[in-house]
Amino acid sequence: MNKSATKTGKLNRKINIGPACMVTGGAGFLGKALTRTLAARGYTVHALDVRPGFEVHKLIKTHIGDIRDYETVRKAAAGCSTVFHTAAVMNFLGICDANTWRHVRSINVDGTLNVIRACRELGISRLVYTSTDSVCYSEKPLVNGDESLPYPKKCLDIYAKTKIKAEKAVLEADGTQGLRTVAIRPAGIWGPGEGCYMVSKLVSELKKGSFIATVGDCTSLADNTHVENLVQAEILAAEKLIVTPDVVGGQAYFITDEEQMNLIEWFRPLIEGLGYNIPSRSIPTRLMYGLAFLMEWLHRFGGPKPFMTRLEVHNLTSSFTFRCDKARRDLGYNPIFGRNQGMKQCLEYYRDSAFSKEGSR
């Protein structure tokens, strides 16, 4: 068994990745969970975000600023030994105007280059980058993929396009000026709490009464990644950059809950637990894809934001899953949260809020 983890995925407290760590996107859903765990382990955490809303702890030092500004990044990173780069903007449009593309690229790519530069100039030796499984997007169904897959020649959204560029830059930076790097590729990040995109979007649709039909035949498979599983993997990666840097340095790792399931079925406990039903009606895949294509084009020229993009249609109707064998072998990763336990947490979070059917009356 890997020395940096037990069978339950417990982190090795004997490996010191501090004394101080920086977390970009520190006020985001993942960023807050990561800063909370790092502070609980006794590390001083420099949390950087363009918005307030950070986790409150005596060991968390907050920095409000834009990752696109190099001096802001450098100031926040000063004194740190490890950087966790989670900051990004999620935009799943594939058709957009030039300003939108420049905005997403400036954060996801240029912001990442600022982080790499700061690490090099400050002598920071470890950088753990939060990528996405979308960097291996496939037009055709993909089940049990692994890290040997190449980057795709084309993607359906600007988020994946920019994350590919950023991940390449991070991995290419490994071994330069004393910096070792790792990229972590989660699937849909989920869990209880404010800021979880995939869960809060569904619950919002339930509340509005707009979840009136499914898409496709609901047989495709998808991966998801509980936020606590992801936090475990991020810290394990940082530890391994100390213990076995020549094994993990410059490598990418898929991190999932290892529970491949259809997304609608996966959401069933939450939907029904909040007092709703899964719709019996279904929109054919080709029709919904065509509508999404049209909505993206209309939005490109000033129309409303699409309620579903082509990528989101693809994610609902085409299997897309990966194995975590490499992460288990190299990092000692072992998921500690699954759907059953995690959905109970989500139900507890949303049940007493205005999101529930009863609470909205």
Secondary structure, DSSP 8 states (H G I E B T S, - for coil): --TTB-TT--B-TTS---SEEEEETTTSHHHHHHHHHHHHTT-EEEEEESS------TTEEEEE--TTSHHHHHHHHTT-SEEEE--------SS--HHHHHHHHIIIIIHHHHHHHHHHHHT--EEEEE--GGGG--SS-EEEE-TTS---S--SSHHHHHHHHHHHHHHHTTTBTTBEEEEEEESEEE-SSTT-HHHHHHHHHHHHT----EETTS---B-EEEHHHHHHHHHHHHHHHHHSHHHHTTEEEEE--S--B-HHHHHHHHHHHTT----S-EE-HHHHHHHHHHHHHHHHTT----SS-HHHHHHHHS-EEE--HHHHHHH-------HHHHHHHHHHHHHTSTTSTTTT-
